[in-house]
């Protein structure tokens, strides 16, 4: 399978964007955009152990996949423990915060759609 290069025309079938594994930093957070087009934004995020991401939200619905490590997530007042392989679906506008319990890597997929028309 080949990887799509910058400036290359998109094929009509699927393609490998990039290897989707994050380097986890010793301190802080690293993020890398893998794709940002009219319908999807895919971001790879690496969090150091103990790193906190303050409460925030997105105007788009999203999927959050914990690829490695473990995190505590606060969703509108509820606490959820995420472990490797956990997949969360987040509605647009839902406030959430993260705490990395250990070094962790996440894949965040924002779906640039009108959620009112997309979700029953």
N, CA, C and O of each residue as an XYZ file, in Angstrom:
480
protein
N       0.842     -1.167      0.000
C       0.000      0.000      0.000
C       0.889      1.232      0.000
O       1.922      1.258      0.668
N       0.498      2.234     -0.733
C       1.320      3.428     -0.794
C       0.732      4.550      0.046
O      -0.465      4.575      0.333
N       1.597      5.471      0.432
C       1.205      6.639      1.208
C       1.004      7.806      0.271
O       1.766      7.986     -0.679
N      -0.008      8.593      0.532
C      -0.283      9.764     -0.300
C       0.730     10.856      0.011
O       0.939     11.188      1.178
N       1.349     11.407     -0.993
C       2.315     12.489     -0.821
C       1.658     13.851     -0.994
O       0.584     13.959     -1.585
N       2.307     14.888     -0.478
C       1.776     16.243     -0.621
C       1.735     16.640     -2.085
O       2.648     16.335     -2.852
N       0.660     17.328     -2.465
C       0.520     17.794     -3.834
C       0.068     16.714     -4.807
O      -0.162     16.999     -5.982
N      -0.061     15.487     -4.335
C      -0.480     14.383     -5.183
C      -1.993     14.416     -5.350
O      -2.710     14.738     -4.402
N      -2.482     14.093     -6.523
C      -3.921     14.053     -6.736
C      -4.508     12.879     -5.972
O      -3.924     11.796     -5.942
N      -5.685     13.099     -5.342
C      -6.313     12.040     -4.554
C      -6.898     10.983     -5.488
O      -7.602     11.318     -6.441
N      -6.612      9.710     -5.219
C      -7.194      8.646     -6.027
C      -8.679      8.501     -5.703
O      -9.136      8.981     -4.665
N      -9.434      7.846     -6.581
C     -10.869      7.690     -6.368
C     -11.168      6.658     -5.284
O     -12.269      6.653     -4.732
N     -10.213      5.785     -4.968
C     -10.388      4.787     -3.918
C      -9.631      5.228     -2.680
O      -8.959      6.260     -2.704
N      -9.726      4.471     -1.602
C      -9.038      4.823     -0.366
C      -7.528      4.830     -0.527
O      -6.982      4.268     -1.476
N      -6.873      5.475      0.414
C      -5.423      5.541      0.391
C      -4.923      5.679      1.816
O      -5.659      6.113      2.702
N      -3.692      5.315      2.031
C      -3.055      5.446      3.335
C      -2.575      6.880      3.483
O      -1.760      7.351      2.690
N      -3.081      7.580      4.505
C      -2.672      8.967      4.709
C      -1.238      9.034      5.198
O      -0.373      9.627      4.554
N      -0.999      8.419      6.347
C       0.314      8.338      6.980
C       0.195      7.285      8.047
O      -0.907      6.865      8.399
N       1.310      6.862      8.555
C       1.249      5.971      9.700
C       0.639      6.763     10.850
O       1.098      7.863     11.156
N      -0.377      6.220     11.480
C      -1.103      6.947     12.521
C      -0.678      6.496     13.915
O      -1.481      5.969     14.685
N       0.587      6.711     14.219
C       1.054      6.444     15.580
C       1.794      7.681     16.053
O       2.580      8.277     15.317
N       1.526      8.054     17.302
C       2.077      9.303     17.836
C       3.272      9.047     18.713
O       3.305      8.083     19.478
N       4.257      9.917     18.598
C       5.344      9.927     19.569
C       4.773     10.587     20.815
O       4.132     11.634     20.726
N       5.001      9.983     21.972
C       4.495     10.592     23.202
C       5.627     11.364     23.853
O       6.700     10.812     24.094
N       5.397     12.630     24.137
C       6.453     13.486     24.683
C       6.720     13.195     26.159
O       5.877     12.617     26.845
N       7.887     13.596     26.639
C       8.189     13.476     28.074
C       7.369     14.475     28.867
O       6.952     14.193     29.991
N       7.137     15.648     28.279
C       6.347     16.703     28.911
C       5.383     17.276     27.888
O       5.702     17.365     26.703
N       4.211     17.662     28.348
C       3.284     18.373     27.484
C       2.553     17.508     26.480
O       2.246     16.343     26.730
N       2.283     18.117     25.331
C       1.484     17.492     24.288
C       2.110     17.732     22.925
O       2.667     18.799     22.668
N       2.016     16.743     22.058
C       2.390     16.885     20.656
C       1.157     16.569     19.827
O       0.431     15.625     20.137
N       0.910     17.340     18.781
C      -0.190     16.998     17.886
C       0.273     17.176     16.447
O       1.108     18.027     16.137
N      -0.293     16.351     15.585
C       0.084     16.380     14.167
C      -1.167     16.134     13.339
O      -1.846     15.123     13.513
N      -1.467     17.056     12.444
C      -2.609     16.890     11.545
C      -2.250     15.870     10.474
O      -1.232     15.996      9.793
N      -3.099     14.860     10.336
C      -2.891     13.858      9.288
C      -3.722     14.177      8.052
O      -3.345     13.843      6.928
N      -4.865     14.834      8.280
C      -5.768     15.181      7.183
C      -6.632     16.343      7.628
O      -7.116     16.361      8.760
N      -6.829     17.305      6.758
C      -7.744     18.400      7.021
C      -8.332     18.810      5.685
O      -7.721     19.563      4.927
N      -9.536     18.303      5.402
C     -10.183     18.653      4.145
C     -11.580     19.171      4.423
O     -11.890     19.515      5.564
N     -12.418     19.235      3.428
C     -13.741     19.833      3.573
C     -14.672     19.041      4.486
O     -15.620     19.608      5.029
N     -14.427     17.750      4.667
C     -15.352     16.930      5.459
C     -14.751     16.311      6.716
O     -15.498     15.886      7.598
N     -13.435     16.247      6.824
C     -12.804     15.546      7.935
C     -11.524     16.244      8.368
O     -10.758     16.746      7.545
N     -11.312     16.264      9.678
C     -10.010     16.675     10.215
C      -9.543     15.533     11.122
O     -10.235     15.169     12.073
N      -8.375     14.974     10.826
C      -7.818     13.871     11.605
C      -6.523     14.362     12.243
O      -5.602     14.798     11.553
N      -6.469     14.284     13.580
C      -5.305     14.767     14.322
C      -4.785     13.672     15.231
O      -5.551     13.029     15.949
N      -3.491     13.467     15.196
C      -2.810     12.514     16.058
C      -2.264     13.299     17.252
O      -1.594     14.316     17.073
N      -2.550     12.827     18.469
C      -2.174     13.557     19.676
C      -1.374     12.646     20.602
O      -1.785     11.520     20.881
N      -0.233     13.135     21.075
C       0.562     12.426     22.074
C       0.580     13.239     23.360
O       0.874     14.434     23.337
N       0.265     12.593     24.490
C       0.230     13.272     25.783
C       1.229     12.635     26.739
O       1.306     11.410     26.830
N       1.989     13.452     27.448
C       2.890     12.954     28.490
C       2.049     12.543     29.699
O       0.940     13.039     29.894
N       2.590     11.634     30.504
C       1.914     11.231     31.733
C       1.654     12.464     32.597
O       2.544     13.294     32.783
N       0.440     12.582     33.122
C       0.075     13.716     33.966
C      -0.391     14.947     33.215
O      -0.842     15.907     33.839
N      -0.297     14.948     31.892
C      -0.718     16.107     31.095
C      -2.236     16.267     31.158
O      -2.977     15.295     31.009
N      -2.683     17.482     31.376
C      -4.109     17.817     31.422
C      -4.458     18.695     30.225
O      -3.714     19.607     29.866
N      -5.580     18.407     29.629
C      -6.132     19.263     28.585
C      -7.383     19.887     29.180
O      -8.329     19.177     29.521
N      -7.397     21.186     29.304
C      -8.512     21.902     29.918
C      -9.818     21.630     29.168
O      -9.814     21.242     28.000
N     -10.918     21.842     29.860
C     -12.228     21.618     29.251
C     -12.379     22.481     27.998
O     -12.079     23.675     27.999
N     -12.850     21.845     26.943
C     -13.087     22.533     25.682
C     -14.143     21.739     24.909
O     -14.579     20.680     25.360
N     -14.543     22.239     23.771
C     -15.512     21.545     22.930
C     -15.202     21.862     21.476
O     -14.337     22.682     21.169
N     -15.925     21.196     20.595
C     -15.766     21.428     19.168
C     -17.136     21.727     18.576
O     -18.155     21.241     19.068
N     -17.152     22.509     17.541
C     -18.436     22.776     16.881
C     -18.847     21.616     15.973
O     -19.942     21.615     15.412
N     -17.957     20.628     15.835
C     -18.237     19.453     15.013
C     -18.322     18.197     15.887
O     -17.673     18.131     16.931
N     -19.111     17.205     15.474
C     -19.069     15.924     16.163
C     -17.709     15.268     15.910
O     -17.043     15.558     14.917
N     -17.312     14.383     16.823
C     -15.973     13.786     16.709
C     -15.959     12.351     17.210
O     -16.841     11.917     17.951
N     -14.936     11.634     16.785
C     -14.589     10.323     17.319
C     -13.205     10.458     17.926
O     -12.319     11.071     17.332
N     -13.016      9.884     19.114
C     -11.729      9.931     19.799
C     -11.318      8.502     20.115
O     -12.004      7.811     20.868
N     -10.198      8.051     19.544
C      -9.684      6.700     19.750
C      -8.408      6.774     20.567
O      -7.449      7.436     20.171
N      -8.393      6.094     21.711
C      -7.179      6.027     22.527
C      -6.349      4.858     21.998
O      -6.702      3.694     22.187
N      -5.243      5.191     21.334
C      -4.402      4.166     20.717
C      -3.471      3.491     21.713
O      -3.131      2.318     21.559
N      -3.064      4.227     22.724
C      -2.153      3.664     23.713
C      -2.194      4.482     24.980
O      -2.471      5.681     24.942
N      -1.917      3.834     26.119
C      -1.916      4.516     27.401
C      -3.268      4.448     28.067
O      -4.081      3.577     27.758
N      -3.510      5.376     28.989
C      -4.811      5.478     29.649
C      -5.051      6.932     30.024
O      -4.127      7.662     30.381
N      -6.311      7.334     29.935
C      -6.714      8.713     30.218
C      -7.998      8.725     31.028
O      -8.817      7.808     30.960
N      -8.141      9.785     31.789
C      -9.404     10.066     32.457
C     -10.045     11.194     31.671
O      -9.416     12.219     31.408
N     -11.300     10.998     31.297
C     -12.008     12.004     30.511
C     -13.181     12.509     31.335
O     -13.893     11.728     31.967
N     -13.373     13.811     31.322
C     -14.529     14.425     31.973
C     -15.439     14.945     30.874
O     -15.049     15.796     30.075
N     -16.665     14.418     30.847
C     -17.645     14.766     29.820
C     -18.840     15.424     30.486
O     -19.659     14.745     31.105
N     -18.943     16.729     30.365
C     -20.099     17.449     30.906
C     -20.404     17.010     32.337
O     -21.564     16.786     32.685
N     -19.366     16.887     33.165
C     -19.546     16.540     34.568
C     -19.397     15.068     34.909
O     -19.257     14.730     36.085
N     -19.423     14.183     33.925
C     -19.238     12.745     34.161
C     -17.789     12.367     33.924
O     -17.126     12.943     33.061
N     -17.285     11.382     34.699
C     -15.914     10.908     34.539
C     -15.929      9.551     33.840
O     -16.698      8.663     34.208
N     -15.073      9.399     32.827
C     -14.971      8.162     32.063
C     -13.505      7.761     31.997
O     -12.653      8.585     31.666
N     -13.202      6.499     32.309
C     -11.831      5.987     32.195
C     -11.646      5.411     30.793
O     -12.420      4.562     30.351
N     -10.613      5.882     30.102
C     -10.295      5.386     28.766
C      -9.037      4.533     28.838
O      -8.050      4.912     29.469
N      -9.085      3.389     28.191
C      -7.931      2.505     28.093
C      -7.626      2.278     26.614
O      -8.424      2.628     25.745
N      -6.473      1.693     26.344
C      -6.092      1.442     24.958
C      -7.233      0.756     24.221
O      -7.775     -0.248     24.684
N      -7.586      1.310     23.075
C      -8.660      0.765     22.254
C     -10.011      1.413     22.502
O     -10.954      1.164     21.750
N     -10.134      2.248     23.549
C     -11.411      2.928     23.815
C     -11.735      3.884     22.672
O     -10.867      4.600     22.173
N     -12.997      3.878     22.272
C     -13.466      4.759     21.208
C     -14.655      5.545     21.744
O     -15.658      4.962     22.156
N     -14.541      6.862     21.736
C     -15.608      7.735     22.221
C     -16.215      8.492     21.050
O     -15.510      8.944     20.148
N     -17.539      8.620     21.080
C     -18.234      9.472     20.116
C     -18.661     10.724     20.870
O     -19.337     10.630     21.894
N     -18.274     11.884     20.376
C     -18.542     13.155     21.038
C     -19.461     14.000     20.171
O     -19.176     14.246     18.999
N     -20.552     14.435     20.753
C     -21.460     15.327     20.030
C     -20.838     16.722     19.910
O     -20.031     17.121     20.749
N     -21.206     17.434     18.898
C     -20.752     18.819     18.733
C     -21.165     19.631     19.949
O     -22.288     19.505     20.437
N     -20.248     20.469     20.438
C     -20.548     21.346     21.554
C     -20.441     20.699     22.931
O     -20.569     21.397     23.937
N     -20.211     19.386     23.009
C     -20.104     18.704     24.300
C     -18.778     19.068     24.960
O     -17.720     18.805     24.387
N     -18.807     19.671     26.156
C     -17.547     20.019     26.815
C     -16.851     18.777     27.379
O     -17.489     17.913     27.981
N     -15.540     18.703     27.173
C     -14.774     17.584     27.728
C     -13.364     18.038     28.082
O     -12.842     19.005     27.528
N     -12.763     17.310     29.021
C     -11.382     17.553     29.440
C     -10.694     16.201     29.553
O     -11.357     15.176     29.713
N      -9.366     16.194     29.471
C      -8.585     14.955     29.536
C      -7.457     15.062     30.549
O      -6.878     16.131     30.743
N      -7.156     13.952     31.186
C      -5.971     13.802     32.026
C      -5.304     12.506     31.614
O      -5.919     11.442     31.696
N      -4.047     12.576     31.171
C      -3.307     11.364     30.797
C      -2.770     10.710     32.069
O      -1.946     11.297     32.770
N      -3.230      9.512     32.363
C      -2.768      8.778     33.546
C      -1.352      8.238     33.329
O      -0.582      8.067     34.274
N      -1.037      7.978     32.074
C       0.300      7.556     31.656
C       0.506      8.135     30.271
O      -0.429      8.698     29.702
N       1.703      8.015     29.708
C       1.883      8.569     28.363
C       0.881      7.895     27.437
O       0.699      6.678     27.466
N       0.241      8.712     26.620
C      -0.897      8.236     25.838
C      -0.877      8.813     24.429
O      -0.342      9.896     24.188
N      -1.468      8.070     23.509
C      -1.632      8.578     22.149
C      -3.088      8.410     21.736
O      -3.718      7.385     21.996
N      -3.605      9.452     21.082
C      -5.007      9.494     20.691
C      -5.129      9.887     19.230
O      -4.276     10.588     18.686
N      -6.186      9.432     18.614
C      -6.529      9.839     17.264
C      -7.872     10.551     17.355
O      -8.871      9.948     17.748
N      -7.900     11.832     16.995
C      -9.117     12.635     17.036
C      -9.603     12.844     15.611
O      -8.864     13.342     14.761
N     -10.853     12.462     15.353
C     -11.444     12.581     14.023
C     -12.651     13.503     14.124
O     -13.683     13.126     14.680
N     -12.521     14.714     13.586
C     -13.635     15.659     13.548
C     -14.379     15.469     12.237
O     -13.771     15.420     11.168
N     -15.694     15.363     12.326
C     -16.547     15.166     11.156
C     -17.246     16.486     10.863
O     -18.153     16.892     11.590
N     -16.828     17.140      9.814
C     -17.326     18.481      9.501
C     -18.699     18.393      8.831
O     -18.856     18.608      7.629
N     -19.683     18.065      9.670
C     -21.051     17.898      9.177
C     -21.998     18.666     10.086
O     -21.658     19.004     11.220
N     -23.181     18.931      9.573
C     -24.241     19.512     10.375
C     -24.838     18.369     11.187
O     -25.584     17.546     10.657
N     -24.509     18.323     12.468
C     -24.918     17.193     13.306
C     -26.431     17.046     13.381
O     -26.931     15.926     13.487
N     -27.162     18.131     13.330
C     -28.631     18.065     13.401
C     -29.202     17.240     12.245
O     -30.218     16.562     12.403
N     -28.560     17.300     11.110
C     -29.035     16.544      9.947
C     -28.448     15.144      9.890
O     -28.973     14.275      9.194
N     -27.345     14.919     10.632
C     -26.617     13.667     10.548
C     -27.040     12.672     11.632
O     -27.077     11.468     11.382
N     -27.358     13.166     12.834
C     -27.656     12.303     13.969
C     -29.164     12.290     14.219
O     -29.783     13.348     14.331
N     -29.765     11.085     14.309
C     -31.216     11.015     14.588
C     -31.539     11.468     15.988
O     -32.705     11.471     16.383
